[in-house]
Amino acid sequence: MAAWTKEQQMVLHLAERGLSAYSATPVYEEEELKSLDWEAVYQESVDQTVSLLCFDSVAVYKNYVPQAIYAKWKNTAIAQMQTALRLSQVQAELCALLKEYKYAYVILKGTSAAEYYPNPNLRILGDIDFYIEKDKCAEIEKLLEENGYVNQRESHVYHVNFKKDNVTVEMHFDLPGMPDGTLGQRTRAFCEPIFETCVVRENELFTAKTPNDLYHGVIILLHALSHQTGYGVGLRHLCDWAAYVQKTQKEGYWQEALLPLFKEIGVYRYACALTKMCAVYLGIGCPDWAQEAPLKLCERLLIDMFTAGNFGKKDKAYSKSAQLIENKDGKRRGPFATLMHSLHVSIVWRYPIVKKVWIIYPFIFVWKVIKNLFLMCIGKRAPLSKTLPEAKKRKQIYEQLKIFEPQGEEKQKNGNEN
């Protein structure tokens, strides 16, 4: 028996229907539909950030969904569509501004990921992420501030946060999810042509430059992985990957460029597992290269997603356990050393000024330790007694994936380069 509930299984079924107009999944029997806790189905779709996709699919079962729950689901969907409209308007403004001043950019994730869905309007949007040339960062930051984008003055190592009309706009000067060290350098070099090869996409709301299929694949896989090993990844990320693979898997660049890169930087096993999950649980065709992923591993990763919810919103102990398994640099550490390393990474990420003024680093470090201990004492943060068991379970999964460990010939190649 699967380790998830029948309500969670229904969420998968609804997501599959949303990803394919010709879903082969059998229609549920009447007794099964009557026995479902539809409130739990609705809430799971919200926690996994796929409620809009699922609401569109649930219409076929409307007679079995209690009226109050269906109405609430509908209101949620309307609110999400209104948010998407406001976001699209801000994005249109942003793209027009960057075009006017001739700045290179591409929109990441969000509307770029939505373009691979059968119905792009069903992909929930949260914010606007756009990537620029790093040496233009100060110029574009000033341009945005002059045009009504409010700089949030938050310290991040790879993006600057703005607000416009209550929409979060993240200006990335580095691609999200990059591994550390040599592997990160290799990935950035691979993605260097991203601006000159971008694709202009148009709809009734906006015209935007987006990464081409090849670079979009790199970006959304690394983004999903960063959340999978961080606070948690939800079904929205799995649906993004499913929609992308479903639409592009027969393209030649997979064998010529994308899969060799994944092997070289140590994310090939994760790509295989994610793709086979999409085939088994979301009904897309499974390419030959992904067949090797163990089914048990796929099942455990899905449990991981159901446990965490999108960005770990369902289980705080689970989300905070990431601090004990941080492995972006591919090095193996014990729990305490990992916790200290994660704290160090967090400080450098949130307070990049410490790279220039190292004298303030120990004061921030001590303050962060005291703050975390205080939050644990007042119950605002999960204690180590809860996060450590979660970390051990998660680490067992990620060790099977050998994340950021180059595979086969690529491992030998990287060794020689070092």
C-alpha positions as CSV (number, residue, x, y, z in Angstrom):
1,M,0.0,0.0,0.0
2,A,1.3,3.5,-0.8
3,A,2.5,5.6,2.1
4,W,0.2,8.5,1.3
5,T,-3.5,9.0,1.8
6,K,-6.3,8.5,-0.7
7,E,-6.8,12.3,-0.5
8,Q,-3.2,12.9,-1.5
9,Q,-3.7,10.3,-4.3
10,M,-6.6,12.4,-5.5
11,V,-4.5,15.5,-5.6
12,L,-2.0,13.6,-7.8
13,H,-4.9,12.4,-10.0
14,L,-6.2,16.0,-10.4
15,A,-2.8,17.3,-11.2
16,E,-2.3,14.7,-13.8
17,R,-5.6,15.6,-15.5
18,G,-4.4,19.2,-15.5
19,L,-1.1,18.3,-17.2
20,S,-2.8,16.3,-19.9
21,A,-6.0,16.8,-21.8
22,Y,-6.1,13.1,-22.5
23,S,-5.2,11.6,-19.1
24,A,-5.3,7.8,-19.1
25,T,-5.9,7.6,-15.4
26,P,-9.2,5.7,-14.8
27,V,-12.2,7.7,-13.5
28,Y,-12.8,7.1,-9.8
29,E,-15.6,4.8,-8.7
30,E,-18.6,6.5,-7.1
31,E,-18.1,4.9,-3.7
32,E,-14.5,6.1,-3.7
33,L,-15.5,9.6,-4.5
34,K,-18.1,9.6,-1.7
35,S,-15.6,8.4,0.8
36,L,-13.1,11.1,0.2
37,D,-12.4,13.9,2.7
38,W,-12.7,16.7,0.2
39,E,-11.6,19.3,2.7
40,A,-8.3,17.4,3.0
41,V,-8.0,17.2,-0.8
42,Y,-8.5,20.9,-1.1
43,Q,-6.1,21.7,1.7
44,E,-3.4,19.4,0.3
45,S,-3.7,21.2,-3.1
46,V,-3.2,24.5,-1.3
47,D,-0.2,23.2,0.7
48,Q,1.4,21.9,-2.5
49,T,0.6,25.1,-4.4
50,V,-1.4,23.3,-7.2
51,S,-4.9,24.3,-6.1
52,L,-5.6,26.2,-9.3
53,L,-4.5,23.3,-11.5
54,C,-6.5,20.9,-9.4
55,F,-9.6,23.0,-9.2
56,D,-9.8,23.1,-13.0
57,S,-9.6,19.3,-13.0
58,V,-12.1,18.7,-10.2
59,A,-15.0,20.0,-12.2
60,V,-15.7,16.4,-13.5
61,Y,-16.2,15.4,-9.9
62,K,-18.2,18.5,-8.8
63,N,-21.3,16.5,-7.8
64,Y,-19.3,14.6,-5.2
65,V,-17.6,17.7,-3.6
66,P,-19.5,19.3,-0.8
67,Q,-20.9,22.7,-2.0
68,A,-19.2,24.7,0.7
69,I,-15.8,23.2,-0.1
70,Y,-16.2,23.7,-3.8
71,A,-17.2,27.3,-3.3
72,K,-14.1,27.9,-1.1
73,W,-11.9,26.2,-3.7
74,K,-13.4,28.4,-6.4
75,N,-12.8,31.5,-4.4
76,T,-9.2,30.5,-3.8
77,A,-8.8,29.9,-7.6
78,I,-10.3,33.3,-8.4
79,A,-7.9,35.0,-5.9
80,Q,-5.0,33.2,-7.5
81,M,-6.0,34.3,-11.0
82,Q,-6.4,37.9,-9.8
83,T,-2.9,37.7,-8.3
84,A,-1.6,36.3,-11.6
85,L,-3.2,39.2,-13.5
86,R,-1.6,41.8,-11.2
87,L,1.8,40.0,-11.5
88,S,1.5,39.8,-15.3
89,Q,0.8,43.6,-15.4
90,V,3.9,44.3,-13.3
91,Q,6.0,41.9,-15.4
92,A,4.8,43.6,-18.6
93,E,5.9,47.0,-17.2
94,L,9.2,45.6,-16.1
95,C,10.0,43.9,-19.4
96,A,9.1,47.1,-21.3
97,L,11.4,49.1,-19.1
98,L,14.3,46.8,-19.5
99,K,13.7,46.7,-23.3
100,E,13.6,50.5,-23.5
101,Y,17.0,50.8,-21.8
102,K,18.4,47.9,-23.8
103,Y,19.3,45.7,-20.8
104,A,19.7,42.0,-21.4
105,Y,17.4,39.9,-19.2
106,V,15.4,36.6,-19.0
107,I,12.3,35.8,-16.8
108,L,13.1,32.8,-14.6
109,K,10.6,30.2,-13.4
110,G,7.1,31.7,-13.0
111,T,5.6,32.6,-16.4
112,S,8.5,30.9,-18.1
113,A,7.6,27.5,-16.4
114,A,3.9,28.1,-17.1
115,E,4.5,28.2,-20.9
116,Y,5.2,24.4,-20.8
117,Y,1.8,23.6,-19.3
118,P,-1.1,22.6,-21.6
119,N,-2.9,25.6,-20.1
120,P,-0.3,28.2,-18.8
121,N,-3.0,30.0,-16.8
122,L,-3.3,27.1,-14.4
123,R,0.2,27.4,-13.0
124,I,0.1,29.5,-9.8
125,L,2.4,32.5,-9.8
126,G,4.0,33.9,-6.7
127,D,6.5,36.5,-7.7
128,I,8.6,37.7,-10.6
129,D,12.2,36.4,-10.9
130,F,14.4,37.9,-13.6
131,Y,18.1,37.3,-14.4
132,I,20.5,40.1,-15.6
133,E,24.1,40.5,-16.4
134,K,26.0,40.9,-13.1
135,D,28.0,43.9,-14.1
136,K,24.7,45.8,-14.9
137,C,23.3,45.2,-11.4
138,A,23.9,48.6,-9.9
139,E,22.6,50.4,-13.1
140,I,19.3,48.3,-13.2
141,E,18.9,48.6,-9.4
142,K,18.9,52.4,-9.8
143,L,16.6,52.3,-12.8
144,L,14.0,50.3,-11.0
145,E,14.1,52.5,-7.9
146,E,13.6,55.6,-10.2
147,N,10.5,53.9,-11.7
148,G,8.6,53.0,-8.5
149,Y,10.1,49.7,-7.5
150,V,10.7,49.8,-3.8
151,N,14.1,48.2,-2.8
152,Q,13.5,46.0,0.2
153,R,17.2,46.5,1.3
154,E,17.5,42.8,2.1
155,S,20.9,41.1,1.9
156,H,21.1,38.2,-0.5
157,V,24.1,36.7,-2.3
158,Y,22.4,36.3,-5.6
159,H,19.4,38.6,-5.9
160,V,18.0,42.0,-4.9
161,N,14.3,42.2,-3.7
162,F,11.9,44.9,-4.9
163,K,8.2,45.5,-4.4
164,K,5.8,47.0,-7.0
165,D,2.0,47.1,-6.6
166,N,2.3,44.5,-3.8
167,V,4.2,42.1,-6.1
168,T,7.6,40.8,-5.1
169,V,10.2,41.3,-7.9
170,E,13.6,39.5,-7.5
171,M,16.4,40.7,-9.6
172,H,18.9,37.8,-9.9
173,F,22.5,38.5,-10.7
174,D,23.3,34.8,-10.3
175,L,21.2,31.8,-11.3
176,P,19.3,30.2,-8.4
177,G,20.4,26.8,-7.1
178,M,24.0,26.9,-8.3
179,P,26.3,24.4,-6.6
180,D,29.4,25.7,-4.9
181,G,33.0,25.7,-6.2
182,T,34.1,24.1,-9.5
183,L,30.7,22.6,-10.2
184,G,29.0,26.0,-9.9
185,Q,31.6,27.6,-12.2
186,R,31.0,24.8,-14.8
187,T,27.3,25.3,-14.6
188,R,27.5,29.1,-15.0
189,A,29.9,28.6,-18.0
190,F,27.4,26.2,-19.6
191,C,24.6,28.8,-19.1
192,E,26.6,31.7,-20.4
193,P,24.7,32.0,-23.8
194,I,21.4,32.3,-21.9
195,F,20.8,35.9,-23.1
196,E,21.8,35.6,-26.7
197,T,19.7,32.4,-27.1
198,C,16.6,33.6,-25.2
199,V,13.1,33.1,-26.6
200,V,10.6,36.0,-26.8
201,R,7.2,34.8,-25.7
202,E,4.0,36.8,-26.2
203,N,0.4,36.5,-24.9
204,E,-2.4,38.9,-24.4
205,L,-0.9,40.3,-21.2
206,F,2.8,40.7,-21.8
207,T,5.8,40.1,-24.0
208,A,8.8,38.7,-22.2
209,K,12.2,37.1,-22.9
210,T,12.6,33.7,-21.4
211,P,15.4,31.1,-21.4
212,N,15.3,28.6,-24.3
213,D,14.3,25.0,-23.6
214,L,17.9,23.9,-22.8
215,Y,18.7,26.5,-20.1
216,H,15.1,26.4,-18.7
217,G,15.7,22.7,-17.9
218,V,18.9,23.5,-16.0
219,I,17.3,26.3,-14.0
220,I,14.1,24.5,-12.9
221,L,16.0,21.3,-12.0
222,L,18.5,23.1,-9.8
223,H,15.8,25.2,-8.4
224,A,13.7,22.1,-7.4
225,L,16.8,20.5,-6.0
226,S,17.7,23.5,-3.9
227,H,14.3,23.4,-2.3
228,Q,14.2,19.6,-2.0
229,T,17.3,19.6,0.1
230,G,16.3,22.9,1.8
231,Y,13.1,23.8,3.4
232,G,11.1,21.5,1.2
233,V,9.7,21.1,-2.3
234,G,6.0,20.8,-3.2
235,L,4.1,19.3,-6.1
236,R,4.2,22.5,-8.0
237,H,7.9,21.9,-8.7
238,L,7.2,18.4,-9.7
239,C,4.4,19.6,-12.1
240,D,6.8,22.2,-13.5
241,W,9.3,19.4,-14.3
242,A,6.6,17.1,-15.7
243,A,5.2,19.8,-18.0
244,Y,8.8,20.6,-19.2
245,V,9.8,17.0,-19.8
246,Q,6.4,16.1,-21.4
247,K,6.9,18.9,-24.0
248,T,10.6,18.6,-24.8
249,Q,11.8,15.0,-24.0
250,K,12.2,14.1,-27.7
251,E,14.5,17.1,-28.5
252,G,18.1,16.3,-29.4
253,Y,19.7,18.6,-26.8
254,W,18.8,16.2,-24.0
255,Q,21.3,13.6,-25.1
256,E,23.7,16.1,-26.7
257,A,24.0,18.6,-23.9
258,L,21.6,18.5,-20.9
259,L,22.1,15.0,-19.6
260,P,26.0,15.2,-20.0
261,L,25.9,18.4,-17.9
262,F,23.7,16.7,-15.3
263,K,26.2,13.9,-15.0
264,E,29.1,16.3,-14.9
265,I,27.7,18.3,-12.0
266,G,26.2,15.4,-10.1
267,V,22.5,15.9,-10.5
268,Y,21.8,13.2,-13.1
269,R,20.4,10.7,-10.6
270,Y,18.0,13.4,-9.2
271,A,16.9,14.2,-12.8
272,C,16.2,10.5,-13.4
273,A,14.2,10.1,-10.1
274,L,12.2,13.3,-10.7
275,T,11.4,12.3,-14.3
276,K,10.3,8.7,-13.3
277,M,8.2,10.2,-10.6
278,C,6.4,12.3,-13.2
279,A,5.9,9.2,-15.3
280,V,4.6,7.0,-12.5
281,Y,2.5,9.6,-10.5
282,L,1.6,12.2,-13.1
283,G,1.2,10.1,-16.2
284,I,3.8,11.6,-18.6
285,G,5.8,9.4,-20.9
286,C,9.1,8.2,-19.3
287,P,12.2,8.5,-21.5
288,D,14.6,5.5,-21.5
289,W,17.4,7.3,-19.6
290,A,15.1,7.8,-16.6
291,Q,13.9,4.2,-16.3
292,E,17.0,3.3,-14.2
293,A,15.7,5.3,-11.2
294,P,14.6,2.9,-8.4
295,L,10.8,3.0,-7.8
296,K,11.4,2.9,-4.0
297,L,13.5,6.0,-4.2
298,C,10.7,7.8,-6.3
299,E,8.2,6.8,-3.7
300,R,10.3,8.1,-0.9
301,L,10.8,11.4,-2.7
302,L,7.1,11.8,-3.1
303,I,6.5,11.1,0.6
304,D,9.1,13.8,1.1
305,M,7.0,16.3,-0.9
306,F,3.8,15.4,0.9
307,T,5.5,15.7,4.2
308,A,7.0,19.1,3.5
309,G,4.5,20.9,1.3
310,N,5.7,23.8,-0.9
311,F,8.7,25.5,0.8
312,G,8.1,23.3,3.9
313,K,4.8,25.0,4.9
314,K,3.3,21.8,6.3
315,D,6.0,20.7,8.8
316,K,8.4,23.2,10.4
317,A,10.5,20.5,12.0
318,Y,11.0,19.0,8.6
319,S,11.9,22.4,6.9
320,K,14.4,23.3,9.6
321,S,16.0,19.9,9.4
322,A,17.7,21.2,6.2
323,Q,20.2,23.0,8.4
324,L,21.5,19.6,9.5
325,I,21.8,18.1,5.9
326,E,23.0,21.1,3.9
327,N,25.2,19.6,1.1
328,K,25.4,22.1,-1.6
329,D,29.2,21.8,-1.7
330,G,29.1,18.0,-1.9
331,K,31.1,17.5,1.3
332,R,30.1,15.0,4.0
333,R,29.9,16.3,7.6
334,G,28.4,15.2,10.9
335,P,25.2,16.8,12.2
336,F,26.8,19.4,14.4
337,A,29.4,20.3,11.8
338,T,26.7,20.6,9.2
339,L,24.6,22.8,11.5
340,M,27.6,25.1,12.0
341,H,28.3,25.1,8.3
342,S,24.7,25.9,7.5
343,L,24.8,28.8,9.9
344,H,27.9,30.1,8.3
345,V,26.3,29.8,4.8
346,S,23.2,31.6,6.1
347,I,25.3,34.5,7.4
348,V,27.3,34.9,4.2
349,W,24.1,34.6,2.2
350,R,22.0,37.1,4.2
351,Y,24.9,39.5,5.1
352,P,27.3,39.5,2.2
353,I,29.0,42.5,3.8
354,V,30.9,40.1,6.0
355,K,33.0,39.1,2.9
356,K,34.5,42.6,3.0
357,V,34.3,43.4,6.7
358,W,35.2,40.1,8.4
359,I,35.6,41.7,11.8
360,I,31.7,41.8,12.2
361,Y,31.3,38.1,11.3
362,P,31.9,36.6,14.9
363,F,29.3,39.1,16.4
364,I,26.7,38.1,13.8
365,F,27.5,34.4,14.4
366,V,27.0,34.7,18.1
367,W,23.8,36.7,17.7
368,K,22.4,34.1,15.3
369,V,23.1,31.3,17.8
370,I,21.5,33.1,20.7
371,K,18.5,34.1,18.5
372,N,17.9,30.5,17.4
373,L,18.2,29.1,21.0
374,F,15.7,31.8,22.2
375,L,13.2,30.9,19.4
376,M,13.5,27.2,20.4
377,C,12.8,28.0,24.0
378,I,9.7,30.0,23.3
379,G,8.4,27.3,20.8
380,K,8.9,29.5,17.6
381,R,11.4,27.1,16.2
382,A,11.6,23.3,16.2
383,P,14.1,21.9,18.7
384,L,17.0,19.7,17.7
385,S,15.2,16.7,19.3
386,K,12.6,17.0,16.4
387,T,14.7,18.2,13.6
388,L,17.6,15.7,14.0
389,P,15.4,12.6,13.3
390,E,13.9,14.3,10.3
391,A,17.4,15.1,9.0
392,K,18.5,11.5,9.4
393,K,15.6,10.3,7.3
394,R,16.1,12.9,4.6
395,K,19.8,12.4,4.5
396,Q,19.3,8.7,3.7
397,I,17.4,9.7,0.6
398,Y,19.8,12.3,-0.6
399,E,22.8,10.0,-0.1
400,Q,21.2,7.6,-2.7
401,L,20.9,10.5,-5.1
402,K,24.7,11.3,-4.6
403,I,23.9,15.0,-5.1
404,F,26.7,17.1,-6.6
405,E,28.9,14.0,-7.0
406,P,29.9,13.8,-10.7
407,Q,29.1,10.5,-12.3
408,G,31.4,8.1,-14.2
409,E,33.7,9.7,-16.8
410,E,32.7,13.1,-15.7
411,K,33.9,12.4,-12.2
412,Q,37.3,11.4,-13.6
413,K,37.4,14.5,-15.7
414,N,36.7,16.8,-12.8
415,G,39.3,15.1,-10.8
416,N,41.9,15.7,-13.4
417,E,40.9,19.3,-13.7
418,N,41.4,19.8,-9.9
